[in-house]
Structure formats: structure tokens, C-alpha cells
Amino acid sequence: MPKETAVYTHGHHASVLRSHTWRTAANSAAYLVGSLKPHMRVLDIGCGPGTITADLAELVPEGRVTGVDRAPGILDTARATAAERGLDNVEFAVADVHDLDYPDDTFCVVHAHQVLQHVGDPVRALREMRRVCRPGGIVAVRDADYSAMTWYPRSPGLDDWLDLYLRVARANGGEPDAGRRLKAWALEAGFTDVTTTAGTWCYSSEEERAWWSGLWAERTLASTYAERAVTGGHADEERLRAVAAAWREWGGRADAWFAVLHGEILCRK
């Protein structure tokens, strides 16, 4: 039996969705894009608001993309995203990556972006992704690695943010340093042909700093993550306010710089 699926640490607060809707195939799935063919059938797991899903649908105009998520409410946003772009080769459904409701060998590509860090059993999830992937197909996964994130200038408040986030995410059943573990998990799941790469997001311009620091300051005070931090006994409101203030202070510095490292795997079945 699979482990219980982990609690999704971030939730779908507006501060979270500002980050998720910024994501595109170009900035979040470039390692996969070159392998896509116009006819392919693609499964996008953990599709969220559907911006990456819609990009994938445009890249396989003769194929079809299915976006799935465990949270039914966010799928309304995903459907609206696809409708606004006039896409008729994309559909959305509720699904759990631990137990996908699709036959064996259904999809040419099975994709998951920032998903395995939040699931209860990432190896089982990868086995399910492998099961529904056709022979010769690709399972593509990208996840951040929180402990590898780095920034300048140093800030005790941001050090405290990272320590707090790691503890909250792990208490929720996830693994926030998933990026470095993807290859190991894939091998354990039975893949033998695994290509590994790394990708980054970098925030340094005035606009980028304001956006990144602002969404994390708000997320620290008002999201599901904030609620879990308090109810789980990891922080009190005063500590959360101090972390949020540290984010705003960092974002206001002209010399500030932040890099997010991701692990990426392309697994051929």
C-alpha cells in the first residue's frame, strides 16, 4: 500500500498562484521541450493553474495533453487558462500520482513539475508515471532543491526562513530537497535510462526582487504554509512576521540576488 499522500505545503493562496502562473514551458520545462513531437499524447501531473500545461498543448498541436491535479478547485483556473488561449487539445481531471486512473502504456510523455517534493511516496509516484508511459516514451520530472538555494546578501532572517520551511515541509510528509534525489528515486522506481540535468531560476532585477520577495513575504503570513507553520508548532506569529520583514528588506536592496536550483530527469521507458 502507498504511504498517505503528503500535505501540499503551499496551498493555493493568491501569493502562491502568482508564482505558479508565472511558470511556462520555456522557464520551467526547457529540458523537455526539445523531445516533444507534434503528435504526442502528454500527461501533466500536478498541473495547478495550467500555464505549463497550455504551453505543452501548443507544442503538440496534433496530439493531446491531459492535466491532472489533486485539488479540484485549481482545475477551474486551468480550464480558464486553456480556454483563453483557444486550445482544444487539452483536458483536465482530478488525480493522485500514487494511483493514476489510466491504463498501462497510455502516454508518450508523463511530466511533473515541482510535484515529487510534495508527495508521500515519490518512488511509487515514479512507478505509476512509468506504468502509464508508453514503451519508448519519456517521464520528465523537475523539482527544486531548497537547501541548495542561495542568495546575497546574507540575511539571518532568510536563514531562518529556510530552516523553517524545511521543517514545515518535512513535517507535512514531503522532501523539500527533492531535486538532488530525483535520479536516485528514478533508479529505485525501475528506470535504467535516466538523463540528469540541472536548471535555475534567478531573481536580481528590481522587478524580479520585488516580485519574489513580495510573494514569499505574503506567503509566510497568509498561506497554507503559514497555517501549517503555526499549527505544527514550528513558529509563532511573531517569528513569521520577522521572516516576512526579512524578505521585504532583502527585496529592497539594489545588490540583492537569489538563485533557485532544480534537479531535472528525463527517463526513457
N, C-alpha and C positions, 0 to 999 in steps of 0.2 A: 504494500500500500504506500502511496506517496505521502510525504510529510504534508502537514497542513500548509497551505499557501501562506506566505508571509503577508503581513500588513503592508499596504503600499504607503511608504513613509511620507510622501509629499502630499497626497490627496490632489484635488483639482481646484484649489483656491485660485483666484484671479492672478496672483503673483506667480503661481506655478504655470498656469496656462500661457502667460506672457513668454515664458521660456519655451514651452513646448510648441507654440505656434510659430516661433522663430525658426524652428528646425526645418530643414529642407533636405532633399536627396543630395544636393551639392555640398552642404556643410555638415551633413551627418551620415551619409552613406556613399561617399565618393569611392570608397574601397570596393563597393559592389557594382556601381553604375556601369563600369566597363564590361561586366559579364552579362548584362541584360540584353535580351534579344526581343524584337518586336512582338513575337508570338507567345511569349512566356505567360504561364499562369503563376501568380505570386501570392503568397500568404504573408501578410504584415502583422506580426504579433505585437500586442501592446500598442496599438496604433494611436491611442489618445485622440487629439483633435483632428488628426488625419492629414496634416500638411505633408509629411513624408509619403504617406500612402497615395495622396493625389499626384505627387511628383512621380512615384513609381508607375502609376496608371498612365501618365503621359509618356513614359519611357517604353511602355509595352502596348502600343496602340492597337495591335492585332490580338493581344492577349487579354487577361483579366486579372484584377487584383482584389483580394479579399482582405479587408482589415478587421482585426478582432481585438477586443479588449474585455477585461473582466468587469469594468464599470459601465453599466448600460447607459447612464446619463451622458457620458462623454461622447458616445456614438452619435448622438443628435448633432453635436458640433461637427463631428467628422463628416456626416452626411451633408451638412450645410456647406462645408468646405468643398466637397466634391461637386455639389450642385452649382455653386458659384463659379466653378471653373468649367462647367458644362461637360463633365466626364460621365460617360455612360458605360464604362468598362470597369466599374468599381462597386463593391458591395461591402456591407459591414454587418458584423454579428458579435454576440457575446460569446466568449470562450475562455477557458482556463488552459494555459500552456502545458500544465501537467497532464491533461486528459483531453486532447483535441478531438472534436467530433467530426473527423474527416477520415475517409478510407486511406489505407496504405497507398503510397505512390501517387498522391493526388497533384502535388505542386512541383513546378520546375524550380522555384526559389522559395525558401522559407526564411523570412527576415525578422530580426528582433533588435530594436534599438533601445538601450537603457532599460532592459527588462530583467535579465538574469540576476542583476544585483538585488532585485526586489522579491524573488520567488523563494519558496520554501525548499525546493529541491532542484537546483539548476541542472544537475546531471540527468535526472528524469525528464526535465523540460527539454533538454537537448535530444534525448532519445525519442521523445514524441515528435520533435521537429524533424528528426531523421526519418522516423516512420512515415510521415505524410509527404516526405520529399521523394520525387521520382528517382530511379537509378540514373546516375549521370547528372543529377541536379545539384543545387547549392543550398547549404544552410549558412546564412550570413548573420553574424552577431557582433554588436558593438556595445561596449559598456565602459563607463567612466571608472577611474581608479582614484578614490578620494584622497588616500594617503599620499598619492603622487602629485596632487595638485600643488601648485606653488605660486607665490605672489611676492611682490615688492611694493612698498617697504614692509619689513617685518612688523607684525602687529600682534601684541598679546591677545587682543580681542578676537582676531581671526584665528589665532592658535586655539583659543577657547571654543570658537565656532566649530572648527574641525574636530576637536576632541568630543564635543557634544554631539555633533552629527553622527560620528562613527558609533557612539554608544547607543543613540536612539535607533539608528538603522539596524544594528545587530540585535537589539532587544526586540525589534519588530520581526525578526526572523530572516533578515536579508544579509547580504555581504557587500558593503559599500566599496571594497577593494576588488570588485569583480573583474575589472579589466585585466589584471595580471594573472587571473585564474582561468580565463576562457580556454586557452589551449589545453590545460590540464583537464578541465571539465569535459571538453570535446573528446579527448582521447579516452577518458573513462566511459563516455557515452557510446563508444564503439567506432568513432571515426578514425580512419587511418590516413586520409589525405587532407591535411589541415594547413592552410596558408595563414600565417600570422603577420599582422602589421599593427602600427600604432598611428593614431590621429590626434589632433589637438584642436581645441578652441582657445583663442587668445583675446583678451579684453584689455585695451590700453588707451584707445582714443577717448576724448571727453564724453562722447555719446555712449560708447561701449561701457565705460566705467560707471556712468550714471545708471544705465540700464541694469547691469549685472549687480552692482551694489544695492540698487533700489529694490530689485525683486527679492534678493536674499534678506535684506533688512525687513521687508514686509513679510516674507515667508517665515522668518524667525519669530514674528509676533502674532501672525494671524492664520496660519495654515494648519492642516492636519499634523504636520511635523511639529509645530509649536504645541499643539494639544498633547501629542504623544510625549514630548519632552517633559511637560509638567505632570501629566497623569502617571507617567512611568517613573517619576521621582528623579529624573536626570537634571532638572533645572527648575528654578522658581522664576516668577515673572521678572524679578529684578535682574537676574542673570540674563534672561532673554533680551531685556531692554538694553543691557550693556553690550551684548553681542550685536544687536541691531545698530546701535550707535557706532560701534567699531566699523561696521560695514559702510555706514554713511561717511564716516571720517576718511576711510580708505578711498572711497569713490570720489571724494572731493580733492584728492591730491593729484596734481598735474603729472607727477612722476610715477603714478601707480600703474601696476601691470599684473595680470592674473592669467595663468595658463591651466587648462584642464586637459589631462592626458586620458586617452581612451585606448583600451585594447580592442583589436578587431580580428575576427577569424572568418575565413571562407573555407567551409568544409564540403568537400565533394563526396557524394554518396557512391 
